[in-house]
Amino acid sequence: MVVSDRVYYRIPKFWLIVGLAFLLLGLAAGPDYKYFYAHLALGAVCVSRSWQISRQRRKINRRRRMTVLSQTQKLDSDSLVKSAGE
């Protein structure tokens, strides 16, 4: 399934907003509310999922940047060696 970039980059924010909404609803209702603990648990799960997705994407993007950086450095060093030999 292909997801557009606009949606793809906003998924962690969606999870964060849903998680905060569950937490706020649970806290606003108070411990006397029947589903108080369910709201708190779902809120914590959603917030942690948001953090997990963001962390994974940051790790992937860092690897991509390092790959591009190392390839550029190889190209630069190759061109320096060629120009020095001429």
N, CA, C and O atoms as CSV, one atom per row, in Angstrom:
chain,resi,resn,atom,element,x,y,z
A,1,MET,N,N,0.840,-1.172,0.000
A,1,MET,CA,C,0.000,0.000,0.000
A,1,MET,C,C,0.889,1.240,0.000
A,1,MET,O,O,1.783,1.379,0.834
A,2,VAL,N,N,0.637,2.111,-0.919
A,2,VAL,CA,C,1.416,3.331,-1.043
A,2,VAL,C,C,0.692,4.460,-0.315
A,2,VAL,O,O,-0.500,4.694,-0.515
A,3,VAL,N,N,1.437,5.143,0.524
A,3,VAL,CA,C,0.885,6.261,1.283
A,3,VAL,C,C,1.636,7.513,0.849
A,3,VAL,O,O,2.856,7.484,0.680
A,4,SER,N,N,0.923,8.589,0.672
A,4,SER,CA,C,1.576,9.822,0.240
A,4,SER,C,C,2.511,10.342,1.333
A,4,SER,O,O,2.354,10.014,2.509
A,5,ASP,N,N,3.467,11.145,0.931
A,5,ASP,CA,C,4.452,11.675,1.878
A,5,ASP,C,C,3.809,12.520,2.965
A,5,ASP,O,O,4.237,12.487,4.119
A,6,ARG,N,N,2.787,13.274,2.599
A,6,ARG,CA,C,2.136,14.136,3.593
A,6,ARG,C,C,1.545,13.310,4.717
A,6,ARG,O,O,1.654,13.676,5.887
A,7,VAL,N,N,0.917,12.192,4.364
A,7,VAL,CA,C,0.329,11.325,5.387
A,7,VAL,C,C,1.431,10.587,6.139
A,7,VAL,O,O,1.373,10.464,7.362
A,8,TYR,N,N,2.429,10.098,5.419
A,8,TYR,CA,C,3.505,9.303,6.005
A,8,TYR,C,C,4.247,10.061,7.102
A,8,TYR,O,O,4.545,9.499,8.156
A,9,TYR,N,N,4.541,11.327,6.856
A,9,TYR,CA,C,5.296,12.096,7.844
A,9,TYR,C,C,4.435,12.589,9.003
A,9,TYR,O,O,4.968,13.048,10.013
A,10,ARG,N,N,3.136,12.503,8.873
A,10,ARG,CA,C,2.258,12.972,9.956
A,10,ARG,C,C,1.743,11.844,10.835
A,10,ARG,O,O,1.048,12.108,11.816
A,11,ILE,N,N,2.061,10.598,10.516
A,11,ILE,CA,C,1.574,9.477,11.305
A,11,ILE,C,C,2.025,9.553,12.773
A,11,ILE,O,O,1.196,9.333,13.656
A,12,PRO,N,N,3.290,9.851,13.074
A,12,PRO,CA,C,3.666,9.954,14.497
A,12,PRO,C,C,2.890,11.054,15.235
A,12,PRO,O,O,2.554,10.898,16.409
A,13,LYS,N,N,2.612,12.148,14.554
A,13,LYS,CA,C,1.844,13.223,15.193
A,13,LYS,C,C,0.412,12.765,15.469
A,13,LYS,O,O,-0.171,13.112,16.497
A,14,PHE,N,N,-0.150,11.984,14.545
A,14,PHE,CA,C,-1.493,11.448,14.746
A,14,PHE,C,C,-1.522,10.565,15.990
A,14,PHE,O,O,-2.403,10.717,16.836
A,15,TRP,N,N,-0.563,9.641,16.107
A,15,TRP,CA,C,-0.510,8.774,17.281
A,15,TRP,C,C,-0.346,9.583,18.560
A,15,TRP,O,O,-0.951,9.258,19.582
A,16,LEU,N,N,0.458,10.620,18.511
A,16,LEU,CA,C,0.672,11.456,19.691
A,16,LEU,C,C,-0.611,12.179,20.089
A,16,LEU,O,O,-0.944,12.237,21.273
A,17,ILE,N,N,-1.324,12.725,19.128
A,17,ILE,CA,C,-2.566,13.453,19.425
A,17,ILE,C,C,-3.630,12.508,19.986
A,17,ILE,O,O,-4.320,12.843,20.948
A,18,VAL,N,N,-3.756,11.335,19.384
A,18,VAL,CA,C,-4.734,10.358,19.879
A,18,VAL,C,C,-4.366,9.925,21.300
A,18,VAL,O,O,-5.238,9.813,22.162
A,19,GLY,N,N,-3.079,9.683,21.540
A,19,GLY,CA,C,-2.643,9.286,22.874
A,19,GLY,C,C,-2.906,10.353,23.920
A,19,GLY,O,O,-3.385,10.059,25.015
A,20,LEU,N,N,-2.591,11.595,23.577
A,20,LEU,CA,C,-2.855,12.692,24.523
A,20,LEU,C,C,-4.343,12.876,24.763
A,20,LEU,O,O,-4.761,13.211,25.872
A,21,ALA,N,N,-5.149,12.657,23.721
A,21,ALA,CA,C,-6.601,12.762,23.893
A,21,ALA,C,C,-7.115,11.696,24.860
A,21,ALA,O,O,-7.940,11.982,25.727
A,22,PHE,N,N,-6.621,10.461,24.704
A,22,PHE,CA,C,-7.020,9.402,25.639
A,22,PHE,C,C,-6.583,9.729,27.060
A,22,PHE,O,O,-7.347,9.538,28.006
A,23,LEU,N,N,-5.376,10.213,27.211
A,23,LEU,CA,C,-4.894,10.554,28.547
A,23,LEU,C,C,-5.716,11.677,29.172
A,23,LEU,O,O,-6.094,11.601,30.341
A,24,LEU,N,N,-5.988,12.708,28.396
A,24,LEU,CA,C,-6.768,13.831,28.922
A,24,LEU,C,C,-8.194,13.424,29.262
A,24,LEU,O,O,-8.734,13.840,30.287
A,25,LEU,N,N,-8.808,12.608,28.403
A,25,LEU,CA,C,-10.168,12.144,28.694
A,25,LEU,C,C,-10.198,11.299,29.966
A,25,LEU,O,O,-11.094,11.437,30.799
A,26,GLY,N,N,-9.216,10.437,30.095
A,26,GLY,CA,C,-9.165,9.602,31.298
A,26,GLY,C,C,-8.939,10.428,32.553
A,26,GLY,O,O,-9.582,10.200,33.577
A,27,LEU,N,N,-8.025,11.387,32.473
A,27,LEU,CA,C,-7.744,12.210,33.647
A,27,LEU,C,C,-8.891,13.166,33.965
A,27,LEU,O,O,-9.161,13.455,35.131
A,28,ALA,N,N,-9.561,13.653,32.926
A,28,ALA,CA,C,-10.679,14.569,33.160
A,28,ALA,C,C,-11.867,13.836,33.788
A,28,ALA,O,O,-12.590,14.405,34.606
A,29,ALA,N,N,-12.063,12.588,33.406
A,29,ALA,CA,C,-13.193,11.831,33.944
A,29,ALA,C,C,-12.947,11.414,35.392
A,29,ALA,O,O,-13.887,11.309,36.181
A,30,GLY,N,N,-11.707,11.182,35.732
A,30,GLY,CA,C,-11.377,10.820,37.108
A,30,GLY,C,C,-11.433,9.323,37.332
A,30,GLY,O,O,-11.922,8.571,36.488
A,31,PRO,N,N,-10.920,8.894,38.494
A,31,PRO,CA,C,-10.846,7.462,38.784
A,31,PRO,C,C,-12.202,6.795,39.006
A,31,PRO,O,O,-12.289,5.567,39.012
A,32,ASP,N,N,-13.248,7.574,39.185
A,32,ASP,CA,C,-14.577,6.988,39.364
A,32,ASP,C,C,-15.181,6.530,38.038
A,32,ASP,O,O,-16.147,5.767,38.024
A,33,TYR,N,N,-14.623,6.989,36.946
A,33,TYR,CA,C,-15.099,6.621,35.608
A,33,TYR,C,C,-14.800,5.143,35.349
A,33,TYR,O,O,-13.739,4.641,35.719
A,34,LYS,N,N,-15.747,4.457,34.711
A,34,LYS,CA,C,-15.652,3.009,34.491
A,34,LYS,C,C,-14.410,2.624,33.688
A,34,LYS,O,O,-13.767,1.621,33.995
A,35,TYR,N,N,-14.067,3.402,32.671
A,35,TYR,CA,C,-12.953,3.071,31.777
A,35,TYR,C,C,-11.724,3.952,32.018
A,35,TYR,O,O,-10.943,4.196,31.098
A,36,PHE,N,N,-11.555,4.423,33.245
A,36,PHE,CA,C,-10.438,5.296,33.584
A,36,PHE,C,C,-9.093,4.655,33.240
A,36,PHE,O,O,-8.269,5.263,32.557
A,37,TYR,N,N,-8.877,3.446,33.706
A,37,TYR,CA,C,-7.583,2.785,33.490
A,37,TYR,C,C,-7.397,2.389,32.028
A,37,TYR,O,O,-6.270,2.375,31.533
A,38,ALA,N,N,-8.472,2.072,31.341
A,38,ALA,CA,C,-8.373,1.745,29.918
A,38,ALA,C,C,-7.934,2.975,29.122
A,38,ALA,O,O,-7.105,2.869,28.219
A,39,HIS,N,N,-8.491,4.143,29.459
A,39,HIS,CA,C,-8.084,5.374,28.783
A,39,HIS,C,C,-6.607,5.688,29.040
A,39,HIS,O,O,-5.878,6.067,28.123
A,40,LEU,N,N,-6.182,5.530,30.272
A,40,LEU,CA,C,-4.784,5.801,30.584
A,40,LEU,C,C,-3.852,4.818,29.874
A,40,LEU,O,O,-2.803,5.210,29.364
A,41,ALA,N,N,-4.236,3.553,29.844
A,41,ALA,CA,C,-3.406,2.541,29.190
A,41,ALA,C,C,-3.335,2.785,27.680
A,41,ALA,O,O,-2.256,2.729,27.091
A,42,LEU,N,N,-4.474,3.053,27.061
A,42,LEU,CA,C,-4.480,3.326,25.620
A,42,LEU,C,C,-3.696,4.589,25.290
A,42,LEU,O,O,-2.989,4.643,24.284
A,43,GLY,N,N,-3.822,5.592,26.133
A,43,GLY,CA,C,-3.061,6.824,25.930
A,43,GLY,C,C,-1.567,6.569,25.999
A,43,GLY,O,O,-0.808,7.081,25.176
A,44,ALA,N,N,-1.142,5.784,26.972
A,44,ALA,CA,C,0.278,5.472,27.102
A,44,ALA,C,C,0.772,4.652,25.917
A,44,ALA,O,O,1.885,4.868,25.438
A,45,VAL,N,N,-0.040,3.714,25.440
A,45,VAL,CA,C,0.343,2.894,24.279
A,45,VAL,C,C,0.485,3.767,23.039
A,45,VAL,O,O,1.448,3.620,22.286
A,46,CYS,N,N,-0.458,4.668,22.819
A,46,CYS,CA,C,-0.411,5.535,21.635
A,46,CYS,C,C,0.791,6.480,21.668
A,46,CYS,O,O,1.456,6.679,20.652
A,47,VAL,N,N,1.062,7.051,22.819
A,47,VAL,CA,C,2.210,7.962,22.935
A,47,VAL,C,C,3.512,7.195,22.741
A,47,VAL,O,O,4.428,7.689,22.084
A,48,SER,N,N,3.604,6.001,23.301
A,48,SER,CA,C,4.830,5.219,23.123
A,48,SER,C,C,4.987,4.762,21.676
A,48,SER,O,O,6.110,4.677,21.178
A,49,ARG,N,N,3.889,4.468,20.998
A,49,ARG,CA,C,3.958,4.100,19.575
A,49,ARG,C,C,4.439,5.295,18.746
A,49,ARG,O,O,5.238,5.124,17.824
A,50,SER,N,N,3.975,6.463,19.055
A,50,SER,CA,C,4.427,7.666,18.365
A,50,SER,C,C,5.929,7.855,18.545
A,50,SER,O,O,6.639,8.148,17.583
A,51,TRP,N,N,6.408,7.690,19.756
A,51,TRP,CA,C,7.830,7.830,20.042
A,51,TRP,C,C,8.638,6.760,19.305
A,51,TRP,O,O,9.715,7.042,18.779
A,52,GLN,N,N,8.113,5.528,19.270
A,52,GLN,CA,C,8.811,4.433,18.609
A,52,GLN,C,C,8.931,4.672,17.103
A,52,GLN,O,O,10.000,4.455,16.532
A,53,ILE,N,N,7.869,5.107,16.460
A,53,ILE,CA,C,7.899,5.383,15.020
A,53,ILE,C,C,8.880,6.510,14.727
A,53,ILE,O,O,9.665,6.422,13.783
A,54,SER,N,N,8.839,7.549,15.517
A,54,SER,CA,C,9.760,8.678,15.309
A,54,SER,C,C,11.213,8.252,15.456
A,54,SER,O,O,12.071,8.674,14.680
A,55,ARG,N,N,11.489,7.420,16.446
A,55,ARG,CA,C,12.850,6.946,16.682
A,55,ARG,C,C,13.338,6.070,15.530
A,55,ARG,O,O,14.482,6.200,15.092
A,56,GLN,N,N,12.478,5.182,15.040
A,56,GLN,CA,C,12.866,4.322,13.925
A,56,GLN,C,C,13.132,5.133,12.665
A,56,GLN,O,O,14.101,4.871,11.953
A,57,ARG,N,N,12.300,6.097,12.389
A,57,ARG,CA,C,12.493,6.923,11.200
A,57,ARG,C,C,13.756,7.769,11.312
A,57,ARG,O,O,14.463,7.963,10.323
A,58,ARG,N,N,14.040,8.272,12.504
A,58,ARG,CA,C,15.251,9.063,12.702
A,58,ARG,C,C,16.487,8.197,12.444
A,58,ARG,O,O,17.458,8.661,11.847
A,59,LYS,N,N,16.447,6.935,12.895
A,59,LYS,CA,C,17.565,6.021,12.687
A,59,LYS,C,C,17.767,5.729,11.198
A,59,LYS,O,O,18.901,5.711,10.721
A,60,ILE,N,N,16.684,5.503,10.467
A,60,ILE,CA,C,16.767,5.226,9.032
A,60,ILE,C,C,17.290,6.445,8.290
A,60,ILE,O,O,18.162,6.321,7.430
A,61,ASN,N,N,16.769,7.615,8.613
A,61,ASN,CA,C,17.227,8.836,7.945
A,61,ASN,C,C,18.688,9.132,8.243
A,61,ASN,O,O,19.403,9.636,7.376
A,62,ARG,N,N,19.145,8.829,9.452
A,62,ARG,CA,C,20.547,9.038,9.799
A,62,ARG,C,C,21.434,8.112,8.965
A,62,ARG,O,O,22.489,8.532,8.491
A,63,ARG,N,N,21.016,6.858,8.782
A,63,ARG,CA,C,21.784,5.929,7.952
A,63,ARG,C,C,21.866,6.415,6.515
A,63,ARG,O,O,22.923,6.343,5.889
A,64,ARG,N,N,20.750,6.910,5.995
A,64,ARG,CA,C,20.741,7.415,4.615
A,64,ARG,C,C,21.692,8.596,4.470
A,64,ARG,O,O,22.431,8.681,3.489
A,65,ARG,N,N,21.679,9.504,5.437
A,65,ARG,CA,C,22.569,10.657,5.376
A,65,ARG,C,C,24.031,10.225,5.447
A,65,ARG,O,O,24.873,10.784,4.744
A,66,MET,N,N,24.337,9.252,6.274
A,66,MET,CA,C,25.711,8.776,6.391
A,66,MET,C,C,26.151,8.087,5.106
A,66,MET,O,O,27.308,8.221,4.706
A,67,THR,N,N,25.249,7.348,4.447
A,67,THR,CA,C,25.590,6.689,3.192
A,67,THR,C,C,25.901,7.730,2.125
A,67,THR,O,O,26.890,7.611,1.401
A,68,VAL,N,N,25.071,8.731,2.033
A,68,VAL,CA,C,25.306,9.784,1.050
A,68,VAL,C,C,26.596,10.508,1.367
A,68,VAL,O,O,27.369,10.822,0.462
A,69,LEU,N,N,26.840,10.777,2.637
A,69,LEU,CA,C,28.054,11.475,3.043
A,69,LEU,C,C,29.292,10.658,2.696
A,69,LEU,O,O,30.267,11.204,2.180
A,70,SER,N,N,29.266,9.364,2.972
A,70,SER,CA,C,30.447,8.549,2.680
A,70,SER,C,C,30.661,8.423,1.175
A,70,SER,O,O,31.803,8.392,0.716
A,71,GLN,N,N,29.572,8.350,0.398
A,71,GLN,CA,C,29.728,8.282,-1.054
A,71,GLN,C,C,30.301,9.588,-1.594
A,71,GLN,O,O,31.122,9.574,-2.511
A,72,THR,N,N,29.880,10.699,-1.038
A,72,THR,CA,C,30.399,11.987,-1.505
A,72,THR,C,C,31.866,12.117,-1.141
A,72,THR,O,O,32.654,12.636,-1.932
A,73,GLN,N,N,32.238,11.666,0.016
A,73,GLN,CA,C,33.638,11.740,0.413
A,73,GLN,C,C,34.509,10.865,-0.488
A,73,GLN,O,O,35.629,11.248,-0.826
A,74,LYS,N,N,34.004,9.697,-0.879
A,74,LYS,CA,C,34.771,8.840,-1.782
A,74,LYS,C,C,34.962,9.519,-3.124
A,74,LYS,O,O,36.045,9.478,-3.707
A,75,LEU,N,N,33.896,10.147,-3.610
A,75,LEU,CA,C,34.007,10.836,-4.897
A,75,LEU,C,C,35.013,11.982,-4.804
A,75,LEU,O,O,35.812,12.185,-5.717
A,76,ASP,N,N,34.972,12.718,-3.718
A,76,ASP,CA,C,35.895,13.841,-3.568
A,76,ASP,C,C,37.341,13.344,-3.465
A,76,ASP,O,O,38.235,13.924,-4.082
A,77,SER,N,N,37.578,12.290,-2.703
A,77,SER,CA,C,38.947,11.802,-2.562
A,77,SER,C,C,39.444,11.213,-3.881
A,77,SER,O,O,40.624,11.343,-4.205
A,78,ASP,N,N,38.559,10.568,-4.649
A,78,ASP,CA,C,38.962,10.045,-5.957
A,78,ASP,C,C,39.347,11.179,-6.898
A,78,ASP,O,O,40.344,11.089,-7.614
A,79,SER,N,N,38.564,12.230,-6.892
A,79,SER,CA,C,38.874,13.342,-7.784
A,79,SER,C,C,40.159,14.040,-7.358
A,79,SER,O,O,40.889,14.544,-8.210
A,80,LEU,N,N,40.449,14.080,-6.075
A,80,LEU,CA,C,41.689,14.689,-5.600
A,80,LEU,C,C,42.901,13.862,-6.029
A,80,LEU,O,O,43.934,14.410,-6.414
A,81,VAL,N,N,42.764,12.545,-5.960
A,81,VAL,CA,C,43.873,11.677,-6.343
A,81,VAL,C,C,44.150,11.815,-7.850
A,81,VAL,O,O,45.303,11.862,-8.280
A,82,LYS,N,N,43.074,11.879,-8.635
A,82,LYS,CA,C,43.242,12.027,-10.086
A,82,LYS,C,C,43.891,13.361,-10.417
A,82,LYS,O,O,44.780,13.421,-11.267
A,83,SER,N,N,43.464,14.425,-9.762
A,83,SER,CA,C,44.026,15.751,-10.082
A,83,SER,C,C,45.465,15.869,-9.595
A,83,SER,O,O,46.253,16.599,-10.196
A,84,ALA,N,N,45.827,15.173,-8.524
A,84,ALA,CA,C,47.202,15.230,-8.028
A,84,ALA,C,C,48.135,14.445,-8.939
A,84,ALA,O,O,49.307,14.791,-9.081
A,85,GLY,N,N,47.605,13.368,-9.569
A,85,GLY,CA,C,48.442,12.555,-10.429
A,85,GLY,C,C,48.688,13.185,-11.784
A,85,GLY,O,O,49.611,12.768,-12.483
A,86,GLU,N,N,47.921,14.146,-12.173
A,86,GLU,CA,C,48.050,14.760,-13.497
A,86,GLU,C,C,49.141,15.761,-13.561
A,86,GLU,O,O,49.368,16.360,-14.612
